[in-house]
Amino acid sequence: MLDMLHSVLDESGLKSMFEVKQIDDLRENPNPEVCYRVKSNIYRIRSFELFKMDSNLRFRVLLSKYVDETLLNALNELNNVVSKATRYIHFQANTLDEFVDITKSIKSVLLNDDIINNCKKSAPRAKTSQFEGLDLPDVDTSQDDVLGQTFTWRDIISIWEDNSEENQLNKTLSQNGIYIQRSKDGRSRYIGSAYGEGGIIARWMRHLNSNGDAQHLNLFILENGYNEIVFSVIEFYHGEDIIKRETQWKNILGTLNAGSYNGIQLNKN
């Protein structure tokens, strides 16, 4: 089933259009399914899935609630649609070739110039005053597994502004802990801790507003911009000795530099 999903996405060329976020193999479940989750994209597609329903094999496109209406309508009009809603579309077929044909038709819709332009125009906009009007990426906030994940500055604003009940990411990131801001290539690193109200995500938002006395980090951002920075959680930590813990991580990862700015070690102290 997982091999079939890979084959369908590969042969149709659909896989090459997206960056994989996570692959879920749930074939042992009472209702078997396999899932190819994708990272934030202009179409606001969350995943491509194969699953069994009443002994029939189906292909599902899982969508964000912010999906563009013209894209949704175009996908709903394709052949082999057997079930549809605002957040998903189900297709049914009997053979690998038929599923490949379905995904080729999906790809054709996604490559349509009008669809691409409409998706870009209908992107969510930031409402927080200092970022108001900024295009925001579609982040799957229903996922709460953050360790090992990276977030861009736009991702953080999107998570922060999502007030929906399904926003598990915000709840998880509101914990205290140790985090890292690093360059995309991993060479330049800054370690910080969050232990106040709102936890890590609130601390990240304060970074986006002002880095305070983080002198080396300030200089790196002035030199390279926030588009070169990604944020990650190192660990959640609720002990009273969190500052000591932060220092341990600075020493472990070699981020301390009490001297002049070198573009690599971004913790001044």
C-alpha positions as CSV (number, residue, x, y, z in Angstrom):
1,M,0.0,0.0,0.0
2,L,2.8,2.4,0.9
3,D,4.8,1.3,-2.2
4,M,1.7,1.9,-4.3
5,L,1.3,5.4,-3.0
6,H,4.9,6.2,-3.8
7,S,4.5,4.7,-7.3
8,V,1.3,6.7,-7.9
9,L,3.0,10.0,-6.8
10,D,6.2,9.3,-8.7
11,E,4.7,8.1,-12.0
12,S,2.3,11.1,-12.1
13,G,5.0,13.6,-11.3
14,L,2.9,14.9,-8.4
15,K,5.6,14.1,-5.8
16,S,8.1,16.4,-7.5
17,M,5.9,19.4,-6.9
18,F,5.9,19.1,-3.2
19,E,8.4,18.8,-0.3
20,V,7.7,15.9,1.9
21,K,7.1,16.6,5.6
22,Q,6.3,13.2,7.0
23,I,5.2,9.7,5.8
24,D,2.7,7.9,8.0
25,D,2.3,4.1,7.6
26,L,-0.9,3.0,9.3
27,R,-1.6,-0.2,7.5
28,E,-2.0,-2.0,10.8
29,N,-5.0,0.1,11.8
30,P,-8.5,-1.3,11.6
31,N,-9.0,1.1,8.7
32,P,-5.6,0.9,6.9
33,E,-4.1,4.0,5.3
34,V,-0.8,5.5,4.3
35,C,-0.2,9.2,4.2
36,Y,2.3,11.4,2.4
37,R,2.2,14.7,4.3
38,V,3.7,17.7,2.5
39,K,5.2,21.0,3.7
40,S,3.5,24.3,3.3
41,N,2.7,25.1,-0.3
42,I,0.7,27.7,-2.3
43,Y,-2.1,25.3,-2.9
44,R,-2.6,24.7,0.8
45,I,-2.7,20.9,0.2
46,R,-1.8,19.0,3.4
47,S,-1.4,15.4,2.3
48,F,-2.0,12.7,-0.3
49,E,-3.3,9.4,1.1
50,L,-4.3,5.9,0.1
51,F,-6.9,4.2,2.4
52,K,-9.4,1.4,2.4
53,M,-13.1,2.0,2.8
54,D,-15.6,-0.9,2.5
55,S,-12.8,-3.1,0.9
56,N,-12.3,-0.4,-1.8
57,L,-9.1,1.4,-2.2
58,R,-9.4,5.2,-2.3
59,F,-7.0,8.2,-2.9
60,R,-7.5,11.2,-0.7
61,V,-6.3,14.8,-1.1
62,L,-6.4,16.5,2.3
63,L,-6.8,20.2,2.2
64,S,-6.4,23.2,4.5
65,K,-9.6,25.1,5.5
66,Y,-8.0,28.0,3.6
67,V,-7.9,26.2,0.3
68,D,-8.7,28.5,-2.7
69,E,-12.3,28.0,-3.9
70,T,-11.4,27.8,-7.6
71,L,-8.9,25.1,-6.9
72,L,-11.4,23.2,-4.8
73,N,-14.0,23.4,-7.5
74,A,-11.6,22.3,-10.2
75,L,-10.5,19.2,-8.2
76,N,-14.1,18.3,-7.5
77,E,-14.9,18.3,-11.2
78,L,-12.3,15.6,-12.0
79,N,-13.3,12.1,-12.9
80,N,-13.5,9.3,-10.3
81,V,-14.5,11.6,-7.4
82,V,-16.7,9.6,-5.0
83,S,-16.8,11.8,-2.0
84,K,-15.9,15.5,-1.3
85,A,-16.0,18.1,1.4
86,T,-14.3,21.4,2.2
87,R,-11.2,19.7,3.6
88,Y,-10.9,16.6,1.4
89,I,-11.6,14.9,-1.9
90,H,-11.8,11.1,-2.3
91,F,-11.1,9.4,-5.6
92,Q,-11.7,5.7,-6.3
93,A,-10.1,3.3,-8.8
94,N,-9.2,-0.3,-9.2
95,T,-5.7,-0.4,-10.6
96,L,-2.4,1.3,-10.2
97,D,-2.7,2.8,-13.7
98,E,-6.1,4.3,-12.9
99,F,-4.7,5.9,-9.7
100,V,-1.8,7.3,-11.8
101,D,-4.3,8.8,-14.2
102,I,-6.1,10.4,-11.3
103,T,-3.0,12.0,-9.9
104,K,-1.9,13.1,-13.4
105,S,-5.2,15.0,-13.7
106,I,-4.7,16.5,-10.3
107,K,-1.2,17.7,-11.4
108,S,-2.7,19.2,-14.5
109,V,-5.1,21.3,-12.4
110,L,-2.3,22.4,-10.1
111,L,-0.2,23.6,-13.1
112,N,-2.9,25.7,-14.5
113,D,-1.8,29.4,-14.5
114,D,-5.2,30.7,-13.4
115,I,-5.2,28.2,-10.5
116,I,-1.7,29.2,-9.5
117,N,-2.5,33.0,-9.6
118,N,-5.8,32.5,-7.6
119,C,-4.0,30.5,-4.9
120,K,-1.4,33.2,-4.5
121,K,-3.9,35.9,-4.4
122,S,-6.1,34.1,-1.8
123,A,-3.2,33.4,0.6
124,P,-4.0,34.2,4.3
125,R,-2.8,37.6,5.4
126,A,-1.3,38.5,8.8
127,K,-3.5,40.6,11.2
128,T,-1.0,41.3,13.9
129,S,-0.4,45.0,13.6
130,Q,3.4,45.0,12.9
131,F,2.9,42.3,10.3
132,E,-0.5,43.2,8.9
133,G,-1.0,42.4,5.3
134,L,1.9,39.9,5.1
135,D,1.3,36.7,3.1
136,L,1.3,33.8,5.5
137,P,2.1,30.1,4.7
138,D,-0.4,27.4,5.3
139,V,0.8,25.5,8.4
140,D,-0.9,22.3,9.5
141,T,-1.5,23.3,13.1
142,S,-3.3,20.1,14.0
143,Q,0.0,18.4,14.3
144,D,1.7,18.6,17.7
145,D,5.0,16.7,17.0
146,V,7.5,19.6,17.0
147,L,10.8,18.0,18.0
148,G,13.0,17.7,14.9
149,Q,10.8,20.2,13.0
150,T,12.0,23.6,11.7
151,F,9.9,26.7,11.5
152,T,10.4,29.9,9.4
153,W,9.5,33.3,10.8
154,R,6.4,33.3,8.6
155,D,5.4,29.9,9.9
156,I,5.6,31.3,13.5
157,I,3.3,34.2,12.7
158,S,0.8,31.9,11.0
159,I,0.8,29.5,14.1
160,W,0.5,32.5,16.4
161,E,-2.5,34.0,14.6
162,D,-4.5,30.8,14.2
163,N,-7.2,30.9,16.9
164,S,-8.9,27.7,15.8
165,E,-9.5,24.9,18.3
166,E,-7.5,22.5,16.1
167,N,-4.3,24.5,16.7
168,Q,-2.3,22.0,18.6
169,L,1.0,23.5,17.5
170,N,0.3,26.7,19.4
171,K,-0.6,24.8,22.6
172,T,2.6,22.6,22.3
173,L,4.9,25.6,21.6
174,S,3.4,27.5,24.5
175,Q,5.5,25.4,26.9
176,N,8.7,26.5,28.4
177,G,12.0,25.1,27.0
178,I,15.2,25.5,25.1
179,Y,15.3,26.5,21.4
180,I,17.7,27.2,18.6
181,Q,17.7,29.8,15.9
182,R,20.1,28.8,13.2
183,S,21.0,29.6,9.6
184,K,19.5,27.2,7.1
185,D,22.9,25.5,6.5
186,G,23.3,25.0,10.3
187,R,26.6,26.9,10.6
188,S,25.4,29.9,12.5
189,R,23.5,29.2,15.7
190,Y,21.9,31.0,18.6
191,I,20.5,29.2,21.7
192,G,17.8,30.7,23.9
193,S,15.3,29.7,26.6
194,A,11.6,30.5,27.2
195,Y,10.1,30.4,30.6
196,G,7.6,33.2,30.8
197,E,4.0,33.5,29.8
198,G,3.3,32.0,26.4
199,G,6.4,29.8,26.4
200,I,8.5,29.3,23.4
201,I,6.2,30.6,20.7
202,A,5.7,33.9,22.6
203,R,9.5,34.2,22.9
204,W,9.9,33.6,19.2
205,M,7.3,36.4,18.5
206,R,9.3,38.7,20.7
207,H,12.4,37.9,18.7
208,L,10.6,38.9,15.5
209,N,9.6,42.2,17.1
210,S,13.0,42.8,18.7
211,N,16.0,40.7,19.6
212,G,16.8,42.9,22.6
213,D,20.4,42.6,23.7
214,A,21.2,39.6,21.5
215,Q,23.9,41.5,19.8
216,H,25.5,38.8,17.6
217,L,22.1,37.5,16.5
218,N,21.0,41.1,15.7
219,L,24.0,41.6,13.5
220,F,23.5,38.2,11.7
221,I,19.9,39.2,10.9
222,L,20.9,42.7,9.7
223,E,23.5,41.0,7.5
224,N,21.4,38.1,6.1
225,G,17.7,38.7,7.0
226,Y,15.2,36.5,8.7
227,N,14.7,34.5,5.6
228,E,18.0,32.8,6.3
229,I,16.9,31.8,9.9
230,V,15.0,28.7,11.0
231,F,13.6,28.1,14.5
232,S,13.5,24.7,16.3
233,V,12.7,23.4,19.7
234,I,15.7,21.6,21.4
235,E,13.7,20.4,24.4
236,F,10.7,21.3,26.5
237,Y,11.9,22.0,30.0
238,H,10.0,23.3,33.1
239,G,12.7,23.2,35.8
240,E,13.7,26.3,37.8
241,D,17.2,25.9,36.6
242,I,16.3,26.5,33.0
243,I,19.0,29.2,32.6
244,K,21.6,26.7,33.7
245,R,20.2,24.3,31.2
246,E,20.3,26.9,28.4
247,T,24.0,27.5,29.2
248,Q,24.7,23.8,29.0
249,W,23.3,23.7,25.5
250,K,25.3,26.7,24.5
251,N,28.4,24.9,25.6
252,I,27.4,21.6,24.0
253,L,26.7,23.3,20.6
254,G,29.5,25.8,20.8
255,T,27.4,28.9,20.3
256,L,29.1,31.2,22.8
257,N,31.4,34.0,21.6
258,A,32.2,36.8,24.1
259,G,34.4,38.5,21.5
260,S,33.5,40.4,18.3
261,Y,30.9,39.1,15.8
262,N,32.1,36.2,13.6
263,G,28.8,35.3,11.9
264,I,28.9,31.7,13.4
265,Q,28.6,31.8,17.2
266,L,25.6,34.0,17.8
267,N,25.4,33.9,21.6
268,K,27.3,36.9,23.1
269,N,26.8,35.5,26.6
